Every structure is written in C-alpha cells, then in structure tokens.
Amino acid sequence: MAQKSRILKWREWLYAILGTGFIVLQVWLDLTIPDYMTKITYLANSGAQSGMSEIWKNGGLMLACAFGSAASSVVAGFFAARIAAVVSFRLRSAVFDKVESFSMEEINRFSTASLITRTTNDITQVQMVIAMGLQVVVKAPILAVWAIIKISTKNWQWTVATGAVVIVLVCMLLFILIAVFPKFKRIQKLTDNLNEVTRENLTGVRVVRAYNAEKYQEKKFAKANSALTSTQLFTSRAMAIMAPFMTMLMSGLTLAIYWIGAYLIDALPTAAERADVFSQMVAFSGYAMQVIAAFMMLTMIFIILPRAMVSGRRIREVLKTETSIKDGTLTKTPSEMPVGTVEFRNVSFRYPDASEYVLQNVSFKAEKGQTVAFIGSTGSGKSTAINLVPRFYDATEGEVLVDGINVKEYTLRALRDKIGYVPQRAVLFSGTVYDNVAYGEKDGLENTEEKVKEAVRIAQGTEFVEKMDDSYHAKIAQGGTNVSGGQKQRLSIARAVCREPEIYIFDDSFSALDYKTDKLLRHALKEETGGATSLIVAQRIGTIRDADLIVVLEDGNVVGKGTHESLMKDCAVYREIAYSQLSKEELENE
C-alpha cells in the first residue's frame, strides 16, 4: 500500500532481508541438531574407545547450535518488530491524512465508526501479523521443505508415516481456510457496528438519560455484542481444536516412528547395525518433529492471518478511495477580480445516491461587506446552500463563485483561507481557550495573544473567559463539555473572527445566544470585521432583519429575495415566519 510515499522504504527492506537471513540460519541450526544427536546416539551404543570425548565434542556443538538458533530467533524477532512498528506508524499516518482529504460524501459512505475502527483496530491487526507472522511465514515453509528433504533420504517406512500425518495436517488447514476464514471478515463488520452503537450511546448520553432509554440502549448494545461474540466464539472454538489435535498428531507420529524403529531394530542381526538404525531413528524423530512444528506455525498463521487480511483490505479501501472534491490550481484571486464576493448561479444540489434535489436553481450575489441571510422551514436547504461555498459538497448543477471565480478552480487551502466558518453545532477541541480561538492555519497570518483577545471581545466572550482560571489559557475539555452552549458558540465565533477572513459563514450560529448578546455580537461584527461579507443561516427574524439581502427557501426553492421590508410586503412565506415569531406591533417597532 502506498500513497505519496511508500509504506516500506529501503531501510525496512534491508531489515526484511537481514531478518530472512537470520531465519534461514535458525532453520539450518535447528536441522543440524538432529545430526549431532545421531552421532551421539551411535557413539553411546557402539562402545567405541574414544566414545566419551566424541560425545562431549558433539554435545558441545549441539549446544552451540541451540544457542545460535535462539540468538537468531531473537535477532529475526527484533527486525520483524521494527518493520511492524514502522509499517503501522506509516499506515496510521496515511489513513489519517487520507480521511482528512475526504469530503462529507466519503466520510458518510464509510461512517465515522468504521473509519475509527480502520485507523485503530485494523492497523493493529496488520501490525500484529507482521510482528508475529513475518518470522513464521518465512520460517514455516523453509523448515517444512528442508526437513522433508532430510526425511526422504531415510527409511521409507518412517517417511510414509510422516507423509500420512502431513496429509492430515493439510486437510486441517484447508478446513480452516474454507470454514473459518469468511467469519473473520464478518467480525470486522460487527466490530464497526459495535463501535457505532457505543459511540452513539456516549455522544447522546444526555438524551438517553432524559428519556430513561438506558434499557433500550442496553438491549441495542447487547444485540450488537452478541452478534460479535457468537462469531468470535465460532472462530475461537475452531482454532481451539487445533492445539490438542496437533499434540495428538505429534504424539502419534512419535509413537509410530519408535514402533517402526523397534520392528526394524529387532530384525537386524548385529549390534553395530542395530546401533546405526537406532541413531537414525532418533534423528528421524527430530526431523519429524520439525515438520510438525512447521505445520503448527502455519496453523498459527491461519489463526491471525485471515483477520489481518480482511483488515488490510479495509485499510486499502480507504487509501484507494478517490475523493469527490478535487483540488483546483488557483492559489490566490487575480488582482483584477473583486474581493469578498459570493455568487450562486442557478445552483442545484442533490446528495449522492439521492433521487430528489435538496436545492433547485438558487441564484443570488453578495457583494463585499454585505450580509446575505437564509431563512426557511426545517429541511428547506439553508445549511446545504452555505456548505457549498467552502466545498464541503460540490454543486450538482450551476456554479458557486467566490471573488468572481468558480470555487472548483481554487486549491482547497486557498479557498478556505478566505472563509471564517462557524458551524451550527459549536465544536471545541481539547486544549486551552487560546488554542481553540487561534485554531488552524492561514497563509500570511500569525495569531498573537492580542488578536485572540480581540476576537474574543468581538464575540462577546471577554467577560466569561477572563473569569475562568488561567483566563485565555484555561483548559477546555474535549468537546467543550466544561463550558455552556452559549459560551461554546461565542468561542466558535471568536475562532472565525481570529482568522480575519474575507467571508464569514454562520450556520445558525446565533441560536444558542440570548437576544441581547445576539444583537451586541452582530453589531460588533458589522463595525469591527473590516467590511467582510457575511452569509448567515438563521431561524430568528431579529437576527437577519438588518441583512442587505434575505433569501427565503422552501423545499429547496427560492420563494423570495430582498430586504426585510420588501419581503414583508411581497413574500407570504416570509410573512408567515415573521408573524409566528413576533407580533405585528413588535415587527413595526423593531
């Protein structure tokens, strides 16, 4: 897998080659030990004069091989662990960077819970199979083939017995491949589902408690948990059978080798011949155990490899996904073009895979320094319209222009440098007040503490911020759980102000504020933000009454455009909204 840079670089390839070399050395040493066992057994049974000195010599060499094998295993393990750690590090970075480039379309397609699982659990599975399995994947086939070659030169009766056991082992591995492998793919999907249920429960904990829905959530979690557990139990039970089955085969093969050996030895006439066959039997037993050990290692790989393969495919799916929002090439607005303008030309939009349009033929133009407001019933397309400006989605038909240029021609960084965005649901990050207000990067702009204080003042947040412990360096919990909804909204607005953008986008960002704060904030923004253009989605007439242009939406269609006064005369939908909020006298007096 690769993105801008390869996951495995030359250093990791070098580690892999060195690790493979040490694994081959380990296998050679392991298969040399039975040869020394043969010599020691023969010398011990032949009664030769120089037997003891040769036994000590061969015993020392056998011990050296054992220590060498252990050392080789440790070094090979070090290289495998190193490769696994680096690969997981780069994969996490690659997946995170890729997700950062996704538009809302791709994020919704995968789901947030699935992307979190792929970034954490799936990459951990890949790391584990590299760290544990790299040695085994290389060692097992080398050991099996080498040991079988050694065995084939010995007595044919022993070879047949070992071959029968190998056939049984191959059948067992095929069973794992056919019956168990598909379940691992299901496990990952069920893990996504469990994460999604858990995440929903935690993010919506207030609603759950307010509606006494704990039992309902418990049943929902129990259903997801049971589905995952039952699938995991099936795979675990299938794998649990393998260990005793392997032990039984190993013990049975040992018994068969010694039973055949006893028969062969009993048929020989001389002590020297019997000593030779006995020593061969001991060596063959060692080689046969190495063959079984190789298949045991393959079984272990079959336990961890299927899930890792599924995880690898899921990671690759993220990395290979092409984002629907393509970066443009324009890095700044040409000098001859107007600055701070936003225009919609016959814009229509529908969500991916949806049959109906959310917006249809929306057209308007906001000049530099103007305020354009959107109002309408819930689901009329207000938020969708303004989300097309920073290219969270792209218009299905028509054009969205910023500074007279189609937004698709800008690089995403250049386009978003022009915008100060305040979402409908205020988002704060763990850190300090300063970190949240000075959040993000903008070319050619450095955030200083004075700028942060000024932005907080404009957002009407100075009073509560300076009362907090440590003031502008006070800690903000993840999600801003240690501040109120109105305070979160004001800090979110201060973040946009601190960027000093050409265009402000307020997506129903004043709803958490009281009328007095709302009025003061809008007045401060108009007076002190340097003539920036503002696009406002609002539910309250009082918030948008003074806008230069109000766009009234109903079912995605523009049913009215103009000032408050003109719409009160000419737009029935706007009048209905106005009278539902304020009396006729209040509207006339405001």
NUDREN-979003 format. One line per 5 residues: number of its first residue (from 1); their letters; for each residue x, y, z of C-alpha. Coordinates in nm, 4 decimals. Example, Ala and Ser with C-alpha at 12.3 -4.5 7.8 and 13.67 -1.06 7.14 Angstrom:
2
1	as	1.2300/-0.4500/0.7800; 1.3670/-0.1060/0.7140
END
This chain:
590
1	maqks	0.0000/0.0000/0.0000; 0.1321/0.3402/-0.0859; 0.0191/0.6960/-0.1036; 0.2615/0.9842/-0.1535; 0.5430/0.7732/-0.0143
6	rilkw	0.5852/0.4014/0.0095; 0.4914/0.2260/0.3302; 0.8083/0.0140/0.3109; 1.1280/0.2076/0.2409; 1.4796/0.0825/0.1740
11	rewly	1.5615/0.0528/0.5449; 1.2649/-0.1784/0.6076; 1.3529/-0.3870/0.3015; 1.7043/-0.4192/0.4426; 1.5593/-0.5289/0.7775
16	ailgt	1.3428/-0.7852/0.5947; 1.6440/-0.9277/0.4073; 1.8549/-0.9445/0.7233; 1.5654/-1.0984/0.9174; 1.5159/-1.3614/0.6448
21	gfivl	1.8881/-1.4403/0.6581; 1.8731/-1.4982/1.0341; 1.5603/-1.7134/0.9932; 1.7393/-1.9326/0.7359; 2.0345/-1.9557/0.9763
26	qvwld	1.7989/-2.0566/1.2561; 1.6373/-2.3288/1.0425; 1.9787/-2.4630/0.9421; 2.0889/-2.4752/1.3057; 1.7625/-2.6425/1.4136
31	ltipd	1.8008/-2.9101/1.1449; 2.1689/-2.9621/1.2291; 2.0896/-3.0558/1.5897; 1.9388/-3.3988/1.4942; 2.2620/-3.4787/1.3031
36	ymtki	2.4643/-3.4345/1.6233; 2.2016/-3.6367/1.8098; 2.2567/-3.9179/1.5584; 2.6356/-3.9197/1.6201; 2.5952/-3.9039/1.9992
41	tylan	2.3398/-4.1889/1.9988; 2.5556/-4.4038/1.7727; 2.8703/-4.3426/1.9829; 2.6806/-4.4161/2.3035; 2.5601/-4.7524/2.1690
46	sgaqs	2.8711/-4.8604/1.9717; 3.1033/-4.8947/2.2737; 3.3972/-4.7263/2.0933; 3.7127/-4.6420/2.2973; 3.7090/-4.2713/2.2069
51	gmsei	3.3316/-4.2548/2.2545; 3.3143/-4.0156/2.5522; 3.5436/-3.7492/2.4046; 3.3426/-3.7545/2.0781; 3.0174/-3.7410/2.2723
56	wkngg	3.1389/-3.4312/2.4610; 3.2545/-3.2737/2.1373; 2.9272/-3.3372/1.9512; 2.7252/-3.2418/2.2588; 2.9057/-2.9084/2.2757
61	lmlac	2.8404/-2.8443/1.9061; 2.4738/-2.9369/1.9522; 2.4502/-2.6950/2.2462; 2.6186/-2.4226/2.0364; 2.3604/-2.4811/1.7609
66	afgsa	2.0790/-2.4469/2.0165; 2.2207/-2.1165/2.1484; 2.2813/-1.9949/1.7915; 1.9227/-2.0825/1.6979; 1.7882/-1.8887/1.9976
71	assvv	2.0064/-1.5861/1.9186; 1.8988/-1.5935/1.5516; 1.5339/-1.6073/1.6601; 1.5798/-1.3019/1.8850; 1.7511/-1.1002/1.6083
76	agffa	1.4883/-1.2010/1.3496; 1.2155/-1.1052/1.6003; 1.3802/-0.7655/1.6521; 1.3794/-0.6929/1.2784; 1.0162/-0.8136/1.2429
81	ariaa	0.9015/-0.5958/1.5352; 1.0861/-0.2983/1.3893; 0.9209/-0.3428/1.0492; 0.5775/-0.3905/1.2112; 0.6104/-0.0733/1.4212
86	vvsfr	0.7214/0.1385/1.1236; 0.4501/-0.0015/0.8934; 0.1741/0.0620/1.1498; 0.3079/0.4158/1.2097; 0.3040/0.4970/0.8386
91	lrsav	-0.0312/0.3290/0.7817; -0.1938/0.5289/1.0613; -0.0480/0.8489/0.9173; -0.1556/0.7564/0.5635; -0.5115/0.6665/0.6675
96	fdkve	-0.5465/0.9794/0.8839; -0.4156/1.2034/0.6044; -0.6449/1.0346/0.3531; -0.9503/1.0792/0.5749; -0.8536/1.4459/0.6193
101	sfsme	-0.8827/1.4841/0.2400; -1.2271/1.3191/0.2262; -1.5353/1.5233/0.1532; -1.8502/1.4662/0.3563; -1.9631/1.2230/0.0855
106	einrf	-1.6759/0.9819/0.1536; -1.6999/1.0189/0.5323; -2.0720/0.9389/0.5223; -2.0084/0.6444/0.2913; -1.7660/0.4764/0.5312
111	stasl	-1.9280/0.6097/0.8539; -1.7312/0.7675/1.1369; -1.7328/0.4491/1.3476; -1.5883/0.2431/1.0610; -1.3122/0.4965/0.9906
116	itrtt	-1.2117/0.4928/1.3586; -1.2009/0.1109/1.3559; -0.9933/0.1075/1.0389; -0.7466/0.3591/1.1843; -0.7034/0.1717/1.5139
121	nditq	-0.8182/-0.1903/1.5325; -0.7490/-0.2834/1.1689; -0.3979/-0.1376/1.1693; -0.3262/-0.3153/1.4999; -0.4238/-0.6450/1.3331
126	vqmvi	-0.1807/-0.5766/1.0482; 0.0939/-0.4804/1.2932; 0.0410/-0.7999/1.4919; 0.0573/-1.0254/1.1870; 0.3803/-0.8573/1.0722
131	amglq	0.5446/-0.8742/1.4152; 0.4382/-1.2311/1.4913; 0.3816/-1.3727/1.1491; 0.6746/-1.2432/0.9450; 0.9106/-1.4911/1.1058
136	vvvka	0.6599/-1.7757/1.0834; 0.5574/-1.7068/0.7227; 0.9217/-1.7246/0.6168; 1.0334/-1.9952/0.8584; 0.7477/-2.2466/0.8277
141	pilav	0.7786/-2.3320/0.4539; 1.1609/-2.3319/0.4645; 1.1594/-2.5567/0.7702; 0.8921/-2.7905/0.6297; 1.0587/-2.8336/0.2879
146	waiik	1.4113/-2.8674/0.4295; 1.3017/-3.1181/0.6943; 1.1021/-3.3234/0.4411; 1.4082/-3.3374/0.2110; 1.6161/-3.4649/0.5057
151	istkn	1.3478/-3.7214/0.5932; 1.3149/-3.8515/0.2370; 1.6739/-3.9811/0.2449; 1.5986/-4.2019/0.5483; 1.4000/-4.5237/0.5886
156	wqwtv	1.0896/-4.5309/0.3655; 0.8634/-4.6713/0.6408; 0.9249/-4.3653/0.8581; 0.8759/-4.1372/0.5569; 0.5348/-4.2926/0.4813
161	atgav	0.4225/-4.2468/0.8439; 0.5292/-3.8819/0.8397; 0.3643/-3.8292/0.4985; 0.0315/-3.9600/0.6312; 0.0430/-3.7117/0.9181
166	vivlv	0.1300/-3.4285/0.6764; -0.1765/-3.5143/0.4620; -0.3995/-3.4950/0.7724; -0.2425/-3.1584/0.8612; -0.3046/-3.0212/0.5096
171	cmllf	-0.6710/-3.1275/0.5292; -0.6999/-2.9497/0.8637; -0.5547/-2.6282/0.7185; -0.7990/-2.6478/0.4265; -1.0866/-2.6756/0.6755
176	iliav	-0.9647/-2.3575/0.8476; -0.9377/-2.1804/0.5123; -1.2865/-2.2781/0.3933; -1.4919/-2.2755/0.7135; -1.3257/-2.0177/0.9367
181	fpkfk	-1.1718/-1.7595/0.7028; -1.5050/-1.5980/0.5892; -1.6034/-1.5412/0.9520; -1.3121/-1.3039/1.0086; -1.4500/-1.0588/0.7519
186	riqkl	-1.7815/-1.0640/0.9364; -1.6001/-0.9994/1.2677; -1.4604/-0.6688/1.1403; -1.8027/-0.5522/1.0186; -1.9585/-0.6478/1.3505
191	tdnln	-1.6804/-0.4582/1.5316; -1.7741/-0.1488/1.3260; -2.1358/-0.1940/1.4311; -2.0446/-0.2317/1.7995; -1.8290/0.0817/1.7836
196	evtre	-2.1133/0.2731/1.6203; -2.3635/0.1718/1.8900; -2.1134/0.2599/2.1652; -2.0321/0.5956/2.0057; -2.3996/0.6841/1.9657
201	nltgv	-2.4655/0.5975/2.3284; -2.1770/0.8119/2.4548; -2.2435/1.1163/2.2353; -2.6158/1.1036/2.3062; -2.5895/1.0171/2.6751
206	rvvra	-2.7961/1.3195/2.7840; -3.0860/1.2256/2.5567; -3.0623/0.8616/2.6683; -3.0913/0.9611/3.0342; -3.3557/1.2274/2.9756
211	ynaek	-3.5825/0.9700/2.8099; -3.4994/0.6856/3.0519; -3.3767/0.4892/2.7499; -3.0941/0.3077/2.9284; -3.2681/-0.0298/2.8929
216	yqekk	-3.3302/0.0299/2.5235; -2.9636/0.1205/2.4687; -2.8559/-0.1840/2.6710; -3.0673/-0.4110/2.4503; -2.9283/-0.2455/2.1375
221	fakan	-2.5710/-0.2904/2.2637; -2.6422/-0.6473/2.3777; -2.7685/-0.7364/2.0286; -2.4544/-0.5972/1.8617; -2.2324/-0.7513/2.1285
226	salts	-2.3985/-1.0947/2.0993; -2.3603/-1.0984/1.7211; -1.9883/-1.0211/1.7521; -1.9360/-1.2624/2.0410; -2.1085/-1.5574/1.8704
231	tqlft	-1.8970/-1.5107/1.5570; -1.5782/-1.4800/1.7617; -1.6733/-1.7918/1.9603; -1.7106/-1.9902/1.6385; -1.3651/-1.8899/1.5164
236	srama	-1.2086/-1.9321/1.8626; -1.3571/-2.2800/1.9082; -1.2426/-2.3866/1.5640; -0.8911/-2.2675/1.6438; -0.9013/-2.4157/1.9950
241	imapf	-0.9441/-2.7616/1.8441; -0.6181/-2.7175/1.6557; -0.3805/-2.7266/1.9552; -0.4919/-3.0637/2.1048; -0.5286/-3.2071/1.7537
246	mtmlm	-0.1692/-3.1065/1.6750; -0.0448/-3.2535/2.0041; -0.2265/-3.5787/1.9310; -0.0719/-3.5984/1.5840; 0.2736/-3.5206/1.7204
251	sgltl	0.2468/-3.7873/1.9899; 0.1008/-4.0362/1.7402; 0.3830/-3.9744/1.4927; 0.6471/-4.0154/1.7656; 0.4852/-4.3422/1.8706
256	aiywi	0.4722/-4.4622/1.5079; 0.8407/-4.3782/1.4482; 0.9516/-4.5659/1.7584; 0.7192/-4.8603/1.6882; 0.8561/-4.8910/1.3313
261	gayli	1.2089/-4.8398/1.4662; 1.1639/-5.1170/1.7234; 1.0439/-5.3512/1.4482; 1.3408/-5.2651/1.2235; 1.5983/-5.2941/1.5049
266	dalpt	1.4603/-5.6290/1.6186; 1.5094/-5.7680/1.2657; 1.8816/-5.6759/1.2487; 2.1454/-5.9416/1.3331; 2.4428/-5.7341/1.4609
271	aaera	2.4803/-5.4803/1.7411; 2.6536/-5.2311/1.5092; 2.3612/-5.2389/1.2653; 2.1118/-5.2025/1.5492; 2.3094/-4.9031/1.6877
276	dvfsq	2.3107/-4.7415/1.3428; 1.9328/-4.7808/1.2917; 1.8661/-4.6641/1.6479; 2.0693/-4.3474/1.5890; 1.8839/-4.2893/1.2584
281	mvafs	1.5530/-4.3311/1.4404; 1.6474/-4.0624/1.6941; 1.7487/-3.8250/1.4136; 1.4343/-3.9010/1.2133; 1.2217/-3.8338/1.5190
286	gyamq	1.3861/-3.4910/1.5470; 1.3257/-3.4131/1.1791; 0.9627/-3.5312/1.2016; 0.9034/-3.3024/1.4983; 1.0426/-3.0138/1.2918
291	viaaf	0.7908/-3.0940/1.0161; 0.5075/-3.0944/1.2698; 0.6444/-2.7729/1.4204; 0.6372/-2.6113/1.0739; 0.2710/-2.7029/1.0325
296	mmltm	0.1937/-2.5808/1.3836; 0.3434/-2.2470/1.2838; 0.1308/-2.2450/0.9687; -0.1744/-2.3111/1.1855; -0.0843/-2.0100/1.3998
301	ifiil	-0.0590/-1.8019/1.0841; -0.4030/-1.9231/0.9785; -0.5335/-1.8016/1.3138; -0.4060/-1.4438/1.2786; -0.3642/-1.4028/0.9009
306	pramv	-0.7312/-1.4145/0.7880; -0.8362/-1.1298/1.0151; -0.5266/-0.9308/0.9215; -0.6018/-0.9845/0.5505; -0.9535/-0.8530/0.5998
311	sgrri	-0.8114/-0.5570/0.7926; -0.5561/-0.4964/0.5172; -0.8318/-0.4868/0.2541; -1.0332/-0.2428/0.4656; -0.7299/-0.0155/0.5078
316	revlk	-0.6566/-0.0374/0.1367; -1.0191/0.0502/0.0618; -0.9738/0.3789/0.2496; -0.6359/0.4567/0.0925; -0.7563/0.3816/-0.2618
321	tetsi	-1.0778/0.5841/-0.2352; -1.0711/0.8863/-0.4612; -1.2180/1.1959/-0.3021; -1.5041/1.3510/-0.4957; -1.3796/1.7048/-0.4162
326	kdgtl	-1.0849/1.7624/-0.6482; -0.8284/2.0298/-0.5651; -0.8051/2.3213/-0.8067; -0.4896/2.5032/-0.9115; -0.5586/2.8690/-0.8270
331	tktps	-0.3749/2.9808/-0.5107; -0.4942/3.3421/-0.4992; -0.7504/3.5698/-0.6568; -0.6195/3.7674/-0.9582; -0.5763/4.1374/-0.8782
336	empvg	-0.8368/4.2469/-1.1339; -1.1144/4.0401/-0.9696; -1.3423/4.1715/-0.6903; -1.2620/4.0555/-0.3352; -1.5153/3.9218/-0.0846
341	tvefr	-1.7984/3.8445/-0.3266; -2.0064/3.5267/-0.3250; -2.2392/3.4360/-0.6097; -2.4691/3.1422/-0.6826; -2.5647/3.0962/-1.0491
346	nvsfr	-2.8579/2.8565/-1.0996; -2.7217/2.6211/-0.8348; -2.8930/2.2877/-0.7832; -2.7772/2.0136/-0.5490; -2.8699/1.6622/-0.4518
351	ypdas	-2.6875/1.4287/-0.2167; -2.5029/1.1264/-0.3604; -2.7413/0.8392/-0.4446; -3.0429/1.0614/-0.3689; -3.3182/1.0901/-0.6289
356	eyvlq	-3.4548/1.4313/-0.5257; -3.2836/1.7699/-0.5304; -3.2252/1.9488/-0.1984; -3.1662/2.2810/-0.3805; -3.3022/2.3900/-0.7171
361	nvsfk	-3.1976/2.6900/-0.9278; -3.0691/2.9043/-0.6419; -2.9210/3.2352/-0.7576; -2.8011/3.5380/-0.5597; -2.4949/3.7606/-0.5255
366	aekgq	-2.3326/3.9008/-0.2103; -2.1054/4.1980/-0.2700; -1.8058/4.2791/-0.0486; -1.9180/4.3848/0.3005; -2.2800/4.2798/0.2506
371	tvafi	-2.4771/4.0434/0.4715; -2.6871/3.7772/0.2982; -2.9203/3.5748/0.5184; -3.1054/3.2490/0.4535; -3.4303/3.1624/0.6254
376	gstgs	-3.6898/2.8933/0.5790; -3.8526/2.5957/0.7426; -3.6527/2.2980/0.8677; -3.5192/2.0941/0.5737; -3.5564/2.3778/0.3236
381	gksta	-3.1849/2.3579/0.2258; -3.0412/2.6600/0.4094; -2.7361/2.4857/0.5601; -2.6820/2.2864/0.2415; -2.6579/2.6079/0.0397
386	inlvp	-2.3839/2.7676/0.2503; -2.1909/2.4359/0.2758; -2.1328/2.4585/-0.0993; -1.9159/2.7704/-0.0544; -1.6237/2.6034/0.1336
391	rfyda	-1.6798/2.2920/-0.0852; -1.7915/2.0505/0.1825; -2.0002/1.9344/-0.1131; -1.9916/2.0427/-0.4780; -2.2945/2.1771/-0.6604
396	tegev	-2.4638/1.9180/-0.8809; -2.5597/2.1829/-1.1349; -2.4750/2.5501/-1.1737; -2.1810/2.7475/-1.0366; -2.0712/2.8775/-0.6976
401	lvdgi	-1.8314/3.1713/-0.7358; -1.6068/3.3395/-0.4788; -1.4416/3.6644/-0.5877; -1.5866/3.6052/-0.9334; -1.4140/3.2665/-0.9781
406	nvkey	-1.5694/2.9196/-0.9611; -1.4784/2.7628/-0.6262; -1.3633/2.4474/-0.8090; -1.0727/2.6416/-0.9619; -0.9186/2.7296/-0.6225
411	tlral	-0.6971/2.4991/-0.4224; -0.8946/2.3951/-0.1160; -0.6410/2.5687/0.1091; -0.6662/2.8978/-0.0819; -1.0466/2.8856/-0.0864
416	rdkig	-1.0805/2.8083/0.2830; -0.8218/3.0738/0.3752; -1.0838/3.3236/0.2585; -1.3551/3.1851/0.4866; -1.4356/3.2026/0.8570
421	yvpqr	-1.6801/2.9163/0.9187; -1.8995/2.8806/1.2284; -2.0967/2.5517/1.2261; -2.4492/2.5015/1.3539; -2.3206/2.2786/1.6324
426	avlfs	-2.0306/2.4541/1.8041; -1.7171/2.2381/1.8102; -1.4363/2.2893/2.0600; -1.1208/2.0801/2.0882; -0.9303/1.9698/2.3953
431	gtvyd	-0.6678/2.2299/2.4840; -0.6988/2.5889/2.6042; -0.9180/2.8864/2.5146; -0.6201/3.0293/2.3232; -0.5691/2.7010/2.1312
436	nvayg	-0.9325/2.6943/2.0234; -0.9588/3.0591/1.9170; -0.6217/3.0551/1.7360; -0.7079/2.7177/1.5806; -0.5958/2.6282/1.2303
441	ekdgl	-0.3520/2.7787/0.9864; -0.3938/3.0606/0.7364; -0.1259/3.1664/0.4930; 0.0266/3.5011/0.5833; -0.1432/3.5236/0.9237
446	entee	0.0093/3.4768/1.2673; -0.2155/3.4563/1.5697; -0.0936/3.6517/1.8692; -0.2493/3.6719/2.2140; -0.3666/4.0261/2.1361
451	kvkea	-0.5514/3.9004/1.8254; -0.7089/3.6222/2.0269; -0.8254/3.8665/2.2962; -0.9666/4.0987/2.0310; -1.1539/3.8117/1.8623
456	vriaq	-1.2998/3.7009/2.1966; -1.4056/4.0611/2.2692; -1.5856/4.0917/1.9351; -1.7565/3.7575/2.0012; -1.8806/3.8933/2.3373
461	gtefv	-1.6796/3.6353/2.5328; -1.4353/3.8530/2.7311; -1.6409/3.8529/3.0498; -1.6709/3.4772/3.0942; -1.3211/3.3950/2.9603
466	ekmdd	-1.1437/3.6303/3.1982; -1.3388/3.4865/3.4913; -1.2070/3.1352/3.4152; -0.8997/3.0022/3.5964; -0.5939/3.0898/3.3861
471	syhak	-0.8131/3.3138/3.1678; -0.7142/3.2706/2.8000; -0.5022/2.9691/2.8920; -0.7860/2.7975/3.0790; -0.8335/2.4313/2.9919
476	iaqgg	-1.1134/2.3314/2.7558; -1.2304/1.9704/2.7823; -1.2823/1.7553/2.4737; -1.5991/1.8748/2.3020; -1.6113/2.1804/2.5303
481	tnvsg	-1.8037/1.9920/2.7989; -1.6796/2.2291/3.0715; -1.8414/2.5394/2.9167; -2.2054/2.6196/2.8394; -2.3667/2.6046/2.4956
486	gqkqr	-2.3656/2.9828/2.4565; -2.0011/3.0048/2.5658; -1.9051/2.7339/2.3167; -2.0859/2.9228/2.0424; -1.9085/3.2506/2.1242
491	lsiar	-1.5666/3.0825/2.1281; -1.6541/2.9189/1.7949; -1.7408/3.2620/1.6531; -1.4191/3.4093/1.8006; -1.2237/3.1377/1.6170
496	avcre	-1.3690/3.2569/1.2855; -1.3030/3.6249/1.3697; -0.9416/3.5498/1.4590; -0.8777/3.4282/1.1034; -0.9621/3.7724/0.9641
501	peiyi	-1.1454/3.6197/0.6666; -1.2955/3.7850/0.3600; -1.6176/3.5873/0.4042; -1.7992/3.4772/0.7201; -2.0330/3.1781/0.7157
506	fddsf	-2.2653/3.1496/1.0148; -2.4697/2.8289/1.0033; -2.7456/2.9100/1.2549; -2.4621/3.0139/1.4875; -2.6612/3.2627/1.6967
511	saldy	-2.9351/3.0244/1.8118; -2.7611/2.9467/2.1450; -2.7320/3.3171/2.2309; -2.9862/3.5341/2.4100; -3.1363/3.8269/2.2179
516	ktdkl	-2.9184/4.0867/2.3909; -2.5904/3.9024/2.3210; -2.7088/3.8243/1.9678; -2.7687/4.1956/1.8974; -2.4404/4.3095/2.0539
521	lrhal	-2.2456/4.0423/1.8653; -2.3964/4.1271/1.5267; -2.3315/4.4974/1.5856; -1.9659/4.4291/1.6819; -1.9168/4.2068/1.3755
526	keetg	-2.0575/4.4728/1.1434; -1.8479/4.7517/1.2967; -1.5167/4.5761/1.3510; -1.4603/4.2992/1.0967; -1.3236/4.5189/0.8182
531	gatsl	-1.6116/4.5051/0.5732; -1.6127/4.1258/0.5399; -1.9030/3.9564/0.3598; -2.1356/3.7507/0.5808; -2.3592/3.4562/0.4905
536	ivaqr	-2.5995/3.3801/0.7739; -2.8410/3.0924/0.8256; -3.0874/3.1851/1.0992; -3.4215/3.0877/1.2459; -3.4906/3.4190/1.4204
541	igtir	-3.6213/3.7157/1.2259; -3.4440/3.9501/1.4695; -3.1056/3.8045/1.3699; -3.1446/3.8713/0.9973; -3.3763/4.1733/0.9902
546	dadli	-3.0945/4.4140/0.9013; -2.9377/4.1927/0.6326; -2.8720/4.3508/0.2912; -3.0348/4.0528/0.1217; -3.2588/3.7809/0.2662
551	vvled	-3.3080/3.4601/0.0662; -3.6246/3.2686/0.1618; -3.6109/2.8950/0.0879; -3.8907/2.6403/0.0841; -3.8344/2.2789/-0.0201
556	gnvvg	-3.5057/2.3805/-0.1824; -3.6580/2.6533/-0.3975; -3.6120/3.0280/-0.3641; -3.9574/3.1714/-0.2900; -3.8414/3.5203/-0.2025
561	kgthe	-3.5384/3.7516/-0.2158; -3.4969/4.1041/-0.0843; -3.4775/4.3139/0.2288; -3.6921/4.2571/0.5356; -3.9302/4.5361/0.4359
566	slmkd	-3.9761/4.4188/0.0768; -4.0279/4.0555/0.1822; -4.2898/4.1547/0.4395; -4.4833/4.3058/0.1500; -4.4226/4.0530/-0.1271
571	cavyr	-4.3390/3.7102/0.0281; -4.6140/3.5169/0.2044; -4.3740/3.2515/0.3377; -4.1525/3.5169/0.4991; -4.4541/3.6956/0.6494
576	eiays	-4.5768/3.3680/0.7954; -4.2369/3.3037/0.9600; -4.2209/3.6614/1.0890; -4.5686/3.6604/1.2417; -4.5050/3.3190/1.4002
581	qlske	-4.2193/3.4738/1.5985; -4.3225/3.8360/1.6597; -4.6451/4.0321/1.6763; -4.7333/4.2964/1.4197; -4.6520/4.5716/1.6698
586	elene	-4.3110/4.4217/1.7517; -4.2246/4.3950/1.3823; -4.3197/4.7555/1.3230; -4.1320/4.8836/1.6311; -3.8050/4.6900/1.5915
END
